[in-house]
Amino acid sequence: MSGPAMDFDTLRQAMGDNYEQPEGPARNARAEQLLAEAEKLDIPLAVIEALGHQLKVYNYSSEKDKMFVPFARLLRLWDEHPEDFDEYEIHSLHWVFKWLSAGMLDQPHIPLASIEKWLGEMEYRYRLAGHSERAVRGAEFSVAAHLGDMERAERAHAAWLAADRDSMADCHACELHSQGWWRAERDADTEALELWRPVLEGEHSCAHEPHTVLASSLVPLLRLGRLEEARAHHLRGLRLVRAMESMRAAYADHVEFCALSGNEARALELLAERPAYFTDSGDPRSKLDFMAVTALVMDRLTGLGLGGRTVPGPAGRAWTAAELAVHAREQALSLAARFDARNGTSYVSGRARARMDRRPLVDRLPLGVRSARHVPTATAATASDPDARPGSVPSPDRTPRPGNDGPEPATGPDLPALLAEARRLSQSRDPDAVAAWATVARAAEGLELEVRDRAEIADHAAMERGPEGIGLFHEAAELYDAAGDPGEALAARARAAYVLALVGGSEEALEAVTELHEKALALFADGGTGVSQTASVLVGRARILVHRVQEGGDADGSGPGRPDAADADGVRAAEAAVRELLALAEPHVADVRMASRAAEAQAMLGELAAHSGDAAAAAELLGRAAEAFVAAGLPSFAVEYESRLAGIARHLGDAQGAERAARAALEHGGPRLEPMGQAQLHLQLAEILGETEQDAAAAEHALEAAHWADEAGQGPTLGAWARHQLGGFLLRQGRWAEAAEILESALPDLTGDMHGDGAIVQTRWWLGDCLTELGEHRAAAENWLRAADIARHWPEQRDHATLAHLAAEALGRAGLPAESERAYSRAGDLWRELGNVHAVVRSLRARAWASLRTGAGLDAARELMAEAVRECEEGVRALSGTGSVEDPQGPVALRLVSELGHTHRQFGDLVARSVTDDTQEGVARGLFGEALGHVTRAVSVFAPLGDEALDARTGAELAAGWLEADLLRPAAAAARARGVLAAYAGASEGDGAAGARCAEAENMLRMMEERGKE
């Protein structure tokens, strides 16, 4: 049962409110209801406006096919009763002709002849109304471009640009989008982007721009190799179109971008976000676009061997990538065929096929947002080393497994050649040595081998098996003994002892290696083994002793260590063992194996110095070690120590040294670093660069860190932290939309246990900042309030208070005064506990304004303002030491006096603004008089503060002048205006504040003089 009919004003308000709702069927249905309400009023203009409203919401929705009926009715009303249309509706009627032209093209059931006839009708009516032909030629260009009639399209394009712009021309932003799109279609990507530049830079915008320009720019930017811009446009543009149902074609551009840039997982996430796009049929052309890029994504996944993966698709059944690839292609080609049948060409089908068959333009373009990996990556090379540091590679006796560029298994049983190559790589400490020995092992399966060969195979197999390798090391040692090489047997047993120490058997390991050490030295002295084998035993013993020191203490080199007596004994024993190794190795550094031992000895001395709290010595020694590894031709072994050096340099305040070491670690690790190492090193460098405010470079490395963390399967842990950092760096550059996308992506994975509550609060704080800049005030408030709920449990409450205050401001901007008032009250209580009088006062003033807006009444608002005045006065008295507001002492008290002046000024403004058109004259005069008293008090408070408060004082004088005018006191108002002009006598006209105040004062004088003549 329907309620009472609306009046016209209520109807207009309802249509305005409905237009502000999200695009979609609900908004469309409401427009239909409002048309029915309009028809009850018996007011022709009401029906005209309701039809226009219906047209707008249909046009910006998935139900564009519904536009034609209300427009036909609207046009008939115009033809029959043009006098019923006001100026705005006449303009709107002619404006909508352009929507209908595009709408007809989008509907393949509308014959081409009808479209051409409509163009003629549009041209006739525009000419009759006195409009330029610019919009008509633009519509003709769209038709010709859709048909693939390039000659006609070029002629229409030229005529479009040559015609005068008038009130029917599309806005600059929309025109530039179409012009740039055409240049991109004609393979002129650079020209397209130059045309789009004013839209991208914010010079021109509208309700749907830069949304579509950002989407259209993605593929051209990829083709030009401008990848950073492409990534930024994706993050920024997707945020704009995500909630707009009518932007399916632009959304499809973002999905396509992901498929062409190595971000197939991201493409799947986007498809899953908009399930209705698979089936909405009101706009067939955008559905064709969407299904074509869906086919592109699914073909890409199938090509990667993921055809059996479950993917999002049309509702009603489960889809695999291979199945959806077939379905989406069929749907796209079926729609294209309908357009071609209507157009009498094959152009649309050709474009659809070309789009579906596009190949990736970039192998890998990290986006920064969280994303699942499609395929598993190799286990990190350092995974078997429990003591590995960020960015490290294994020590020289445990060479890293390579990535995809390691030796391939032999295609034939050329075992002698494989053995020779493996031994060559081992001798040169090449990181591919372990993989080479694995190849030997595979080639030797089922063959009889020499004992020495079997020993080396077992030894190298043990090097990458972690704890499981201990037994293999002992097996290798027995084989070495059997082969007559007792020195290598001792070395293998020393390697086993070191692994045992790493897994918690330090005491047993030390006992074993001590015996091995004595035997090795005796054997070496008798000439029974070489320096390399002896060094292997010595390095094993040194490593175990250093590990025991690090295992037993908390000092990490980031601050002064406090070793106890037992720890000091351990340090001395370890240092002696390391120096023994160094003394043995240094005379033989021409041999790369011994050079690596000497370099590692320097590194271990550095670690011991760090443990003891001597960061400067640690930095010097680690630097020497890294340089020695590089000089020996083993840069990958320097990575661990360069990363460590970067951390110590940060602690020492050596920003340049930290950056240099971190960059060296990345360079020396190169492609051999596994994904986790890449992630850790990039993140380390990002944080170093961020500390020196190199935000753009820091963002690049945080982006890489997030990508590699995802590749390593650590997206929810290290990846989330990298995204947190990336969002902060983007925010510091003012890249609000990109930062918001990244921070929102980080939040689901950030946890108090893993990342700390501080990281969650900071992320939401930053996100609130971004959303405020983007005008999303309600969402900003939500994030700040959620952060405040975490911070409320912290011992120090300043962050809690600040967040509550920020949330209150955002709620006010979002048009939620009651919620804002509550948040200000919460913040004010916290500021009072913290003793921050300024913040208490500002909270009270804000609550007063919110109270006025909520309908709580002027009395409640007055009380809050009065309380703010009292807080200021009491604070000044407490700070001045004189007990007087009039005689403040000290800068803090002076600042609070200024706050008092602003409070009186706002008190006056609040009272004055409570006067409405409905306020009785006598009541209004009383309120204006009250307001004048407060503003006059503000002037007197600002006056003693001198030049620093000049602008505030003159602003209050002018406010008082206008109140004098409201009270019909032109002479008093003029006197105040002259006082302001006198205050700025001699000031430069170019001075912004002075110029604005003087201009207002002169305007006031003129108005008062005119009143005086009346």
DOTORMI-451754 format. One record per residue (C-alpha): residue in one letter; x, y, z. Coordinates in steps of 0.25 Angstrom, whole numbers, plus 5000, padded with zeros to 4 digits. Layout:
aXYZ...
***
This chain:
m500050005000s500650134996g500850255005p500350395003a500850464990m502150544990d502150694988f503050744977d504150794986t504150654993l504150584980r505350664975q506150634988a505850494987m506350484973g507650564978d507750464989n507550344979y508650394970e509650394981q509350244983p510350134977e510050104963g509149974961p507849914960a507349974974r507650114969n506950084956a505750024963r505650154972a505650244960e504450164954q503750184967l504050334967l503450344953a502150284958e502150384969a502350494959e501250454951k500350474963l500650624964d499950664951i501150754949p501850734935l503150784940a503150684951v502950564941i504050624931e505050634943a504750494947l504950444933g506250514932h506650454946q506250314941l507150334928k508350374936v508250254946y508050154934n509150214926y510150194938s509750044941s509749914935e508349934930k508650034919d507649964910k506550024918m506950164914f506150174901v504750164906p504850284916f505550364905a504550334894r503450384904l504350504908l504550544893r503050534891l502750624902w503750724896d503050714883e501650734888h501850834900p503250904899e502751004908d502750904920f504250894919d505050994927e506451034922y507150924930e506250814925i506350874910h507850864912s507850724918l506950674907h507850714896w509050664904v508450524905f508450514890k509850474891w509550364901l508550304892s509550304880a510550224888g509450144894m508950094881l510350054876d510449974889q509149894886p509349794874h507849784872i507749924867p507849934852l509050014846a507950084838s507350134851i508650184856e508950264844k507550314844w507750354858l509050434855g508250514845e507150544855m508150584865e508850674854y507550734851r507050764865y508450824869r508450914857l507050954860a507450984875g508651064870h509650974875s511050944868e511250814861r512350774869a511550674877v510950624865r512250594858g512750534871a511550434870e511850404856f513250384859s512850274869v511950204859a513050204848a514050154858h513150044863l512850004849g514350004845d514150104834m515450174836e515350274825r514050324830a514550324845e515750404841r514750504834a513850514845h514950524855a515550644848a514150704847w513950684861l515150754866a514950864856a513550904861d513351004871r513250954886d511850994892s510950954903m510650824896a512150774895d512650674904c513450714915h514950734912a515250614920c514350524912e514750584899l516250564902h515950414906s515250384892q516350464884g517450384892w516750254890w516750274875r518250304874a518450174882e517550104873r518450154861d519750114868a520150244873d520250214888t521150334891e520250434884a519050364892l519750384905e520150524902l518650554899w518250484912r519250564921p518350674925v517350574930l518350494937e518950614944g517650654949e517450784940h516150724934s515250634941c513750584942a512950484949h513550374940e514950434937p516050404940h515450264942t515350224927v516650294923l517450224934a516850094929s517150124914s518550164917l518950024923v519249954910p519950074903l520850094915l521249944915r521549954900l522450074902g523150004914r522650114924l522450004934e522450094947e521350184941a520550064937r520650004951a520250134957h519050154947h518550014950l518550034965r517950174964g516950144953l516450014959r516050084972l515250184964v514450084955r514349964965a513050014972m512350074959e511449964952s511450044939m512950034937r513049884932a513849924920a514850004928y514949894939a515249794927d516449884923h516949854937v516749704936e517449704923f518649784928c518849684939a518849564928l519849644920s520749674931g521049544938n519949564949e518949454945a518649434960r518249574962a517349564949l516649444956e516449524968l515749644960l514849544952a514449484966e514049624971r513049654960p512249524958a511049594952y511949644940f511949504934t510449514932d509949654932s509249674918g508849814918d510049864911p510549754901r511749834896s512349844910k512049694912l512749664900d513949734905f513849664919m513749524913a514849554903v515849584914t515349464922a515649374911l517049444910v517349414925m516849274924d517649244912r518849294919l518649204931t518349084922g519649114915l520449114928g519948974931l518849024940g517648984932g517048904943r517049014953t515749054959v515449194955p514349294957g513249294946p511749314943a510949264955g510249134955r511449034954a512849024957w513849054946t515249014942a516149114935a516149024922e514649014923l514449164925a515449194914v514549114904h513249184909a513749324910r514249314896e512949254891q512149374898a513149474893l513049434878s511549414879l511349554883a512349604873a511649524862r510349594866f510949734864d511649694851a510249644846r509649774849n510849854844g511049774831t512549754834s513549664841y514249774849v513749744863s514049594862g515449624857r515649724869a515149624879r516049514874a517249604874r516949644888m516749494893d518049454886r518949564891r520249514897p520849564910l521549694908v522349684921d522849554928r522749614942l522249744947p522149744962l520849824967g521149824982v519749764985r519649634992s519549524981a519549364982r520649294974h520149214962v521349114963p522249064974t523649124974a524949054978t525249034993a526149154997a527649114996t527749155011a526649075016s527548965020d528449055029p527749085042d528749205044a528549275031r528349425032p527449515023g527949515009s529049415012v529549295004p530249175010s531649175015p532749125005d532648985010r531148985007t531049044993p529649094989r528749014980p528549094967g527249144961n526849114947d528249144941g528949024948p529548904941e528548814933p528548664935a529448604924t528648544912g529648424912p530548354921d531748434920l532148414934p533648444933a533348584927l532248604938l533248574949a534348664943e533348774942a532848754956r534248754962r534548874954l533348954960s533748904974q535148944973s534749084969r533649094980d532649114969p531149124974d530749024964a531648914969v530648844978a529648834966a530748784957w531048674967a529548634968t529648624953v530848524955a530048444965r528848434955a529748394944a530448294952e529248214957g529448064955l530948084951e532148034959l532948154963e534348174969v534348194984r534848334983d533648364974r532648314983a533248394995e533148524987i531748494983a531248464997d532048585003h531348684993a530048614995a530148635010m530348785008e528948825004r528248725013g528348805026p528148705039e527948595029g529348615024i530048575036g530048425034l530448445019f531648535024h532148415032e531848315021a532748405012a533848415022e533848255023l533948255008y535048365008d535848275018a535648155009a536148234997g537448275005d537048415008p537048435023g537048585022e535848595014a535148495024l535448585035a534948705027a533648625025r533448595039a533748735043r532548775034a531648675041a532048735054y531648875050v530348835045l530148755058a530448895065l529448965057v528348865061g528548885076g529748785079s530848895081e531448815093e531548685086a532048755073l533148835080e533648705087a533648635073v534348755066t535348775076e535848635074l535848655059h536548785060e537748715068k537748605057a537748695046l538848785051a539748655054l539448605040f539748735033a541048745041d541448605036g541148645022g539948545022t538948645017g538848775010v538648915015s537248915008q536748795016t537348855029a536648985027s535348915025v535548855039l535948985045v534849055039g533848955045r534448975059a534449125058r532949125053i532549035064l533149125075v532649255068h531249185068r531349145083v531649295086q530449345078e529549235083g529849275098g529749425097d528749535094a529649635088d529449645073g530349765069s529249865069g529649915083p530749895094g530849755098r530949715113p531649585112d531849515126a533149445129a532749305123d532349385110a533649455110d534349325111g533549275100v533849395091r535349385094a535349235090a534549265078e535449375074a536749295076a536149185067v535749285056r537149345056e537849215055l536949185043l537349325037a538849295040l538749165032a537949225021e538649365018p539949315012h539149235002v538049324997a538549314982d537649184983v536249224983r535849114993m536849175003a536449325000s535049285003r535549225017a536249355020a535049445016e534149355025a535149375036q535049525035a533549515035m533549425048l534449525055g533449635051e532249545057l533049535070a533249685070a531849705068h531449615079s532349685089g531749815085d532849875077a532049915065a533049995058a534049885059a533049785054a532749885042e534149895038l534449735039l533149705031g533449805021r534849735019a534249605018a533249645007e534349714999a535249585001f534049494995v533849594983a535349594981a535449444981g534349444970l533249394980p532349514981s531149424985f531849384997a531949535001v530449555002e530249505016y531249595021e530849715013s529449705018r530049695033l530949805030a529749895025g529049865038i530249905047a530450025039r529050075041h529250055056l530550145055g529750255048d530550225035a529350245025q530250245013g531050125017a529750045020e529250075007r530550045000a530549905007a529149875004r529249904989a530549824989a529849704995l528749714984e529749724973h530549614978g529449524980g528849544967p528049434960r528649334970l527849384981e526549304984p525249384986m525349395001g526749455000q526249554989a525149594998q525949615010l527049695003h526049784996l525349815009q526649845016l527049945005a525650005005e525650035020i527050095019l526650185007g525350215015e526150265027t526850365018e525550415011q525850354998d524450314997a524350284982a525550184982a525050124995a523650094989e524350024977h525049934987a523849904996l523049874984e524149774980a524149714994a522649694994h522749624980w523849534984a523249504998d521949454990e522849374981a523549304993g522149274999q522349375010g521249475006p520549475019t521849495027l522949575021g522049615009a521049685018w522149755025a522749805011r521349845007h521249925020q522549995017l522250015002g520950085006g521650175015f522650215005l521550244994l520850325004r522050415007q522050444992g520550484992r520150364983w518950344992a518150244983e519350154981a519650154995a518250124999e518150004990i519449954996l519149975010e517749915009s518449795003a519449785014l518349795026p517749655024d519149585027l519649675038t519549615052g519949655065d520649525068m521449535055h521649685052g521249755065d520049835068g520849965065a520949915050i519449905050v519150035056q520150105047t519550035035r518150085038w518650225042w519350235028l518150175021g517250285028d518150395023c518050335009l516550325009t516350465015e517150515003l516250434994g515050495000e514650355006h514350415020r513450315026a514450195022a515650285028a514850295041e514650145042n516150125040w516550225050l515450175060r515950025059a517350075061a516950155073d516250025079i517649955078a518450075084r517450095095h518149975102w519550045101p520250105113e520450235106q519150295101r519550405092d519350315079h517950275085a517550425087t518150465073l517350355066a516050385073h516250525069l516550495054a515350405054a514450515059e514850605049a514650505038l513250475043g512950615043r513350625028a512550505025g511350575030l511150495042p511150605053a510550515064e511650415062s512650525061e512250585074r512450455082a513750435076y514150575080s513650545094r514550425095a515750495089g515550615099d515550525111l516850465107w517450595104r517050645118e517750525124l518950555116g518950705120n518850755106v517950875108h518050925093a517550785088v516450785099v515950925095r515950885080s515150765083l514150845091r513950945080a513750835070r512750775079a512050905080w511950915065a511450765064s510350795074l509850905066r509750815054t509150705061g507950785066a508450775081g508150925081l508851055083d508951045098a509750915098a510650975087r510851095096e511151015108l512250945101m512851075095a512851135109e513551015115a514651035104v514751175108r514951135123e515951025119c516751135112e516751235123e517051135133g518251085125v518751215123r518751255137a519451125141l520551145131s520751295132g521151285147t520351425149g518951365150s518551465140v518051445126e518351585122d519851565126p520351435120q521751395122g522551295113p522351245098v521451135103a520451225110l520451325098r520051205089l518951175098v518551315099s518451315083e517551185085l516651265094g516451375083h516151275073t515151205083h514451345085r514451365070q513751225068f512851245079g512351375072d512251305058l511451185064v510451275071a510251365058r510151235049s508951185058v508151295052t507351245040d506351305031d505251255040t505751325052q504951435057e505551575055g505651615070v506251475073a507251495062r507651635067g507951575080l508751465075f509551555066g509851645078e510251525086a511151475075l511751615073g512151615088h512951485086v513651535074t513951665080r514551595092a515451515081v515951645076s516351695090v517051555092f517851565079a518251705080p519351695091l519951585083g520551675072d520851645058e520851495060a519351505062l519051615052d518351535042a517551465053r517151605059t516751665046g515951545042a515151555055e515051715053l514451685039a513451575045a513051685056g512851785044w511851685037l511151665050e511051815052a510451825038d509451715042l509051805054l508851915045r510051995050p510752035037a511652145043a512152045053a512451945042a513152045034a514052085046r514451935047a514751935032r515652055033g516351995045v516651875037l517251965025a518052045035a518651915041y519151875027a519652015023g520851995015a520751845013s520951794999e519751764990g520351634987d520251585001g519251475001a518651495015a518751655015g518251665001a517051575004r516751655017c516851785010a515951744999e514851705009a515051825017e514851915004n513651835000m513051855014l513352005013r512652015000m511451945004m511352025017e511452155009e510352115000r509452075012g509752215018k509152275005e507852205006
***
